[in-house]
C-alpha cells in the first residue's frame, strides 16, 4: 500500500489507487478483482482495456480477469476534482522527468502545457525500501535540482512492487499511477515522462503511450509525456536549461551507487553516450568524462529489448552527428551478441519444455 510522508486530502473510501495497484497482482494469480468502494466508471473501463492488453501481450504470465463491483451502482469518489490544468510530475532525477518538467515549466509545449504544482519521488520502485540512506541521498539531490524552479518534491513510499510480483520493467507504470492518485486533490493531471519514442516503442514496457491513459479516472488524467522525442533529443533540448543536469541520477545499481550514479552500468553508460553523440559535456554527476565509453562499451552485454532499442537510437545519432566516435564502432558487435544470446535462451527454453 502506498503511504505518503505528508497529510493528503484523500477520501479513505476512494479505492481508485488500490484498484490500479492490485490489478497486476490479480492478473498474475488469475483472480477477479472485487472492488468494494468508490471508483469512477472511466477508470473501470480503462482498467478493463488495460487487462486485455497485458493478457494478450503476456498470456503465460497475466490472465484475463473481471473487475467486479460489490454493488451495481458503484459510487464515484467524493473528493472534488482539481483543475486538469494543474499537474504533478513523477520525478526520479533522470532525463525523462527533467524533460517533462522543463517543457511544461518553460512553455515549450503550448496547448498541452500544464501548471506544475509538485514533483513526486517514489521509494520502492527503482530505490528499494531497505535502503533508506540511498533514498535520502536521491531525494535531497533531486530537491536541489528543483530549487531553481521553486517546485516542492513530495516523497512517497510503497511496497507495491512486492505485491504485484512483477519486475520493474512491467510494473513501474501502475506503481507510479497508484502513488500519484493520492495527490489528485491537488492536481487533476499527472505527467509520466516517456521512455521510448513513438517510432521505437517496446512491447511489454510498463509505461507506454498505448496504455498509460487507460489508468486515468474522472479526477486524475494520466499523460504519457514526451514520446515525440527520444532521449538523445531530450538531452540536446535540455541544454537550453542551465540547471538541467544538476545532480542528474539515472542509475539502478542502488547497492553500489547508494543513491548516486555508479558510472559502470548499462544505464549510466547509455546516458553518458547520449551527451557524447550530441557533442555536449558529460555532467559531473556522470563522471564528467566520455572516455569511459571506449573502455567499457566493448565489454558490457545488452540483456533487454529496451536496452537494444536505446543503443540503436544512439547508433543513429552517432552516425548522423558524430561519425568518428570510437566506441560506436563496437555497437554492431553488441547487437549481434544480443541476438545470439536471445536465440540460445529460446532454444534452451524449447529443450527444457515438456513435449
C-alpha positions as CSV (number, residue, x, y, z in Angstrom):
1,X,0.0,0.0,0.0
2,X,1.4,3.4,-0.9
3,X,1.9,5.8,2.0
4,X,2.8,9.4,1.7
5,X,5.0,11.3,4.1
6,X,2.7,14.3,4.2
7,X,-1.0,14.6,5.1
8,X,-3.2,14.3,2.0
9,X,-6.7,15.5,1.1
10,X,-7.8,11.9,0.2
11,X,-11.0,10.1,1.0
12,X,-10.3,6.7,2.5
13,X,-13.4,5.3,0.8
14,X,-11.8,6.1,-2.6
15,X,-10.4,2.8,-3.9
16,X,-9.1,4.0,-7.2
17,X,-5.4,3.9,-6.1
18,X,-5.8,0.4,-4.8
19,X,-7.7,-0.9,-7.9
20,X,-4.8,0.3,-10.0
21,X,-2.2,-1.0,-7.5
22,X,-3.6,-4.5,-7.3
23,X,-4.8,-5.3,-10.8
24,X,-1.5,-6.7,-11.9
25,X,-1.2,-8.9,-8.9
26,X,-4.7,-10.2,-9.5
27,X,-3.9,-11.0,-13.2
28,X,-0.8,-12.9,-12.2
29,X,-2.9,-15.0,-9.8
30,X,-5.8,-15.3,-12.2
31,X,-8.3,-14.0,-9.7
32,X,-11.1,-11.5,-10.3
33,X,-10.7,-8.1,-8.5
34,X,-13.6,-7.2,-6.3
35,X,-14.0,-3.5,-5.6
36,X,-16.0,-2.6,-2.5
37,X,-15.8,1.2,-2.5
38,X,-15.7,4.4,-4.6
39,X,-14.3,4.2,-8.2
40,X,-15.1,6.0,-11.4
41,X,-16.6,4.3,-14.4
42,X,-13.9,5.9,-16.5
43,X,-11.2,4.1,-14.6
44,X,-13.1,0.8,-14.7
45,X,-13.4,1.0,-18.4
46,X,-9.7,1.8,-18.8
47,X,-8.6,-1.0,-16.5
48,X,-10.7,-3.4,-18.4
49,X,-8.9,-2.5,-21.6
50,X,-5.6,-2.5,-19.7
51,X,-6.2,-6.1,-18.5
52,X,-7.0,-7.1,-22.1
53,X,-3.7,-5.5,-23.3
54,X,-1.5,-7.4,-20.9
55,X,-3.4,-10.7,-21.2
56,X,-2.9,-10.6,-24.9
57,X,0.7,-9.5,-24.7
58,X,1.9,-11.8,-22.0
59,X,-0.6,-14.7,-22.0
60,X,1.6,-17.0,-20.0
61,X,2.1,-14.5,-17.2
62,X,-1.0,-12.5,-16.9
63,X,-4.6,-13.9,-17.0
64,X,-7.7,-12.1,-18.3
65,X,-9.8,-11.3,-15.2
66,X,-13.0,-9.5,-14.4
67,X,-13.3,-6.3,-12.4
68,X,-16.3,-6.9,-10.1
69,X,-18.2,-4.3,-8.0
70,X,-19.7,-5.1,-4.6
71,X,-22.8,-3.0,-5.6
72,X,-24.3,-2.5,-9.1
73,X,-24.3,1.3,-8.7
74,X,-20.8,1.9,-7.6
75,X,-20.4,5.5,-6.2
76,X,-17.7,7.7,-7.7
77,X,-15.0,9.2,-5.3
78,X,-16.3,12.1,-3.2
79,X,-13.3,14.3,-3.4
80,X,-13.8,17.4,-5.6
81,X,-11.6,17.1,-8.7
82,X,-8.8,19.6,-9.1
83,X,-8.3,21.6,-12.2
84,X,-6.9,19.5,-15.1
85,X,-4.5,22.4,-15.8
86,X,-2.8,21.7,-12.5
87,X,-0.3,18.8,-12.7
88,X,2.1,16.7,-10.6
89,X,5.1,15.1,-12.3
90,X,6.8,11.8,-11.4
91,X,10.4,12.8,-10.8
92,X,13.2,10.3,-10.2
93,X,16.0,12.7,-11.2
94,X,16.6,11.3,-14.7
95,X,16.4,12.7,-18.2
96,X,12.8,11.8,-19.0
97,X,11.4,13.5,-15.8
98,X,13.6,16.6,-16.3
99,X,12.5,17.0,-19.9
100,X,8.8,16.9,-18.9
101,X,9.5,19.3,-16.0
102,X,11.4,21.8,-18.3
103,X,9.0,21.8,-21.2
104,X,5.9,22.4,-19.1
105,X,7.6,24.9,-16.8
106,X,9.1,27.0,-19.6
107,X,6.2,26.8,-22.0
108,X,7.9,24.7,-24.7
109,X,4.6,22.9,-25.2
110,X,1.7,25.3,-25.9
111,X,-1.8,23.8,-26.0
112,X,-0.7,20.8,-23.8
113,X,1.1,22.9,-21.2
114,X,0.2,22.2,-17.5
115,X,0.9,24.3,-14.5
116,X,3.1,22.1,-12.2
117,X,2.3,22.2,-8.5
118,X,4.6,19.4,-7.3
119,X,7.1,16.7,-8.2
120,X,6.8,13.2,-6.7
121,X,9.7,10.8,-6.0
122,X,8.9,7.2,-5.1
123,X,10.8,4.9,-2.8
124,X,10.1,1.2,-3.5
125,X,10.4,1.5,-7.3
126,X,14.0,1.9,-8.5
127,X,15.2,2.6,-5.0
128,X,14.2,-0.3,-2.6
129,X,12.6,0.2,0.8
130,X,15.6,-1.5,2.6
131,X,18.0,1.3,1.6
132,X,16.7,4.4,3.3
133,X,20.1,6.1,3.2
134,X,20.2,5.8,-0.6
135,X,16.7,7.1,-1.0
136,X,17.5,10.1,1.4
137,X,20.5,10.9,-0.8
138,X,18.5,10.7,-4.0
139,X,15.7,12.8,-2.5
140,X,18.0,15.5,-1.3
141,X,19.8,15.8,-4.6
142,X,16.5,15.7,-6.6
143,X,15.2,18.6,-4.4
144,X,18.4,20.6,-5.2
145,X,17.5,20.2,-8.9
146,X,14.1,21.6,-8.3
147,X,15.0,24.5,-6.1
148,X,15.7,26.8,-9.0
149,X,12.1,26.3,-10.2
150,X,10.6,26.7,-6.7
151,X,8.8,23.3,-7.1
152,X,8.3,21.1,-4.0
153,X,9.3,17.4,-4.1
154,X,6.9,15.0,-2.3
155,X,8.3,11.6,-1.2
156,X,6.1,8.6,-1.4
157,X,7.0,5.1,-0.1
158,X,5.3,1.9,-1.4
159,X,5.7,-1.8,-1.3
160,X,3.6,-2.3,-4.5
161,X,6.5,-4.0,-6.4
162,X,6.4,-6.8,-3.9
163,X,2.6,-7.1,-4.0
164,X,2.4,-7.2,-7.8
165,X,5.1,-9.9,-8.1
166,X,6.2,-8.3,-11.5
167,X,9.5,-6.9,-12.5
168,X,10.2,-3.2,-12.6
169,X,10.1,-3.2,-16.4
170,X,6.4,-4.2,-16.4
171,X,5.2,-2.9,-13.0
172,X,6.6,0.7,-12.8
173,X,3.6,2.2,-14.7
174,X,0.9,1.0,-12.3
175,X,3.1,1.7,-9.3
176,X,3.7,5.3,-10.3
177,X,0.0,5.9,-11.1
178,X,-1.2,4.4,-7.9
179,X,1.1,6.7,-5.9
180,X,0.2,9.7,-8.0
181,X,-3.5,9.0,-7.4
182,X,-3.0,10.0,-3.8
183,X,-2.4,13.6,-4.9
184,X,-5.4,14.1,-7.1
185,X,-7.0,16.6,-4.7
186,X,-4.0,18.9,-5.6
187,X,-3.8,18.4,-9.3
188,X,-6.1,17.0,-12.0
189,X,-3.3,15.7,-14.2
190,X,-0.3,13.5,-13.6
191,X,2.7,13.6,-16.0
192,X,4.8,10.5,-16.6
193,X,7.9,11.1,-18.7
194,X,8.2,8.9,-21.7
195,X,10.8,6.2,-22.2
196,X,11.0,5.3,-25.8
197,X,9.7,7.5,-28.7
198,X,6.6,6.7,-30.8
199,X,8.6,5.1,-33.6
200,X,10.6,2.8,-31.2
201,X,8.1,1.6,-28.6
202,X,9.0,-1.6,-26.7
203,X,6.1,-4.1,-26.3
204,X,5.6,-5.1,-22.7
205,X,7.1,-1.9,-21.2
206,X,5.2,-0.8,-18.0
207,X,4.7,2.8,-19.1
208,X,3.7,3.5,-22.7
209,X,1.6,6.0,-24.7
210,X,-0.5,2.9,-25.6
211,X,-1.6,2.2,-22.1
212,X,-0.8,4.9,-19.6
213,X,-4.0,6.9,-20.4
214,X,-6.1,3.7,-19.6
215,X,-5.2,4.4,-15.9
216,X,-7.0,7.8,-16.0
217,X,-10.0,8.4,-13.8
218,X,-12.6,11.1,-13.6
219,X,-10.5,13.0,-11.1
220,X,-6.9,12.3,-12.4
221,X,-5.9,12.4,-16.1
222,X,-2.7,10.4,-16.8
223,X,-0.4,11.9,-19.5
224,X,2.4,9.9,-21.0
225,X,4.6,12.9,-21.8
226,X,7.4,13.5,-24.4
227,X,7.2,10.4,-26.7
228,X,7.7,12.6,-29.7
229,X,11.4,12.9,-28.7
230,X,14.0,10.1,-27.9
231,X,16.4,10.5,-25.1
232,X,19.2,11.9,-27.3
233,X,16.8,14.6,-28.5
234,X,15.8,15.3,-24.9
235,X,19.4,15.8,-23.8
236,X,20.0,18.2,-26.7
237,X,16.9,20.2,-25.9
238,X,17.6,20.2,-22.1
239,X,20.9,22.0,-22.8
240,X,18.8,25.2,-23.0
241,X,18.1,24.9,-19.3
242,X,21.4,25.6,-17.4
243,X,20.4,23.6,-14.3
244,X,19.1,20.6,-16.2
245,X,22.0,18.3,-15.4
246,X,22.5,19.3,-11.7
247,X,22.5,16.1,-9.7
248,X,21.3,14.0,-12.6
249,X,20.5,10.5,-11.4
250,X,19.9,7.6,-13.8
251,X,21.5,4.5,-12.1
252,X,19.5,1.5,-10.9
253,X,22.6,-0.1,-9.2
254,X,21.5,1.2,-5.8
255,X,23.5,-1.3,-3.8
256,X,26.7,0.0,-5.5
257,X,25.8,3.7,-6.1
258,X,23.9,4.4,-2.8
259,X,21.5,6.9,-4.4
260,X,24.0,8.3,-6.9
261,X,25.3,7.0,-10.3
262,X,27.7,4.0,-10.4
263,X,29.2,5.2,-13.7
264,X,29.7,1.5,-14.7
265,X,26.2,0.0,-15.5
266,X,24.5,0.0,-18.9
267,X,22.1,2.8,-17.9
268,X,24.9,5.1,-16.8
269,X,27.0,4.4,-19.9
270,X,23.9,4.9,-22.1
271,X,23.2,8.3,-20.6
272,X,26.9,9.4,-20.9
273,X,26.7,8.3,-24.6
274,X,23.6,10.5,-25.1
275,X,25.7,13.5,-24.2
276,X,28.6,12.3,-26.3
277,X,26.6,11.9,-29.5
278,X,25.3,15.5,-29.1
279,X,28.7,16.9,-28.5
280,X,27.8,18.1,-25.1
281,X,29.9,17.9,-21.9
282,X,29.2,15.0,-19.7
283,X,27.8,16.2,-16.4
284,X,29.8,15.9,-13.2
285,X,27.2,13.6,-11.7
286,X,28.1,11.2,-14.6
287,X,31.8,11.4,-14.1
288,X,32.4,14.3,-16.4
289,X,34.3,12.2,-18.9
290,X,33.1,10.4,-22.1
291,X,36.4,8.5,-22.4
292,X,34.9,5.8,-20.1
293,X,32.7,4.7,-23.1
294,X,35.7,3.5,-25.1
295,X,36.9,1.4,-22.1
296,X,33.6,-0.1,-21.1
297,X,31.2,-0.3,-24.1
298,X,33.1,-3.2,-25.9
299,X,32.7,-5.4,-22.8
300,X,29.2,-5.0,-21.5
301,X,26.2,-7.0,-22.6
302,X,22.7,-6.0,-23.7
303,X,20.0,-8.0,-22.0
304,X,16.6,-6.4,-22.7
305,X,14.7,-5.3,-25.7
306,X,14.6,-1.7,-24.3
307,X,18.4,-1.6,-24.0
308,X,18.7,-2.7,-27.6
309,X,16.3,0.0,-28.8
310,X,18.1,2.7,-26.8
311,X,21.5,1.8,-28.2
312,X,20.2,1.6,-31.7
313,X,18.9,5.1,-31.2
314,X,22.4,6.2,-30.0
315,X,23.9,4.5,-33.1
316,X,21.7,6.5,-35.4
317,X,22.5,9.8,-33.7
318,X,26.2,9.0,-33.6
319,X,26.2,8.2,-37.4
320,X,24.4,11.5,-38.1
321,X,26.1,13.8,-35.7
322,X,29.5,12.3,-34.6
323,X,30.5,9.6,-37.1
324,X,34.1,9.3,-35.7
325,X,33.2,8.1,-32.2
326,X,35.4,5.2,-31.4
327,X,33.0,3.4,-29.0
328,X,30.2,3.5,-31.6
329,X,32.1,1.1,-33.8
330,X,31.5,-1.7,-31.2
331,X,27.7,-1.3,-31.3
332,X,27.1,-3.8,-34.2
333,X,29.0,-6.4,-32.2
334,X,26.8,-5.8,-29.1
335,X,23.7,-6.2,-31.2
336,X,25.0,-9.4,-32.8
337,X,25.9,-10.8,-29.3
338,X,22.4,-10.0,-28.0
339,X,20.7,-11.7,-31.0
340,X,22.8,-14.9,-30.4
341,X,22.2,-14.8,-26.7
342,X,18.5,-14.4,-27.2
343,X,18.4,-17.3,-29.7
344,X,20.3,-19.5,-27.3
345,X,17.8,-18.8,-24.5
346,X,14.9,-19.6,-26.7
347,X,16.4,-22.9,-27.8
348,X,17.2,-23.8,-24.2
349,X,13.6,-23.0,-23.2
350,X,12.3,-25.2,-26.0
351,X,14.6,-28.0,-25.0
352,X,13.5,-27.8,-21.4
353,X,9.8,-27.6,-22.1
354,X,7.8,-30.8,-21.9
355,X,6.8,-32.5,-25.2
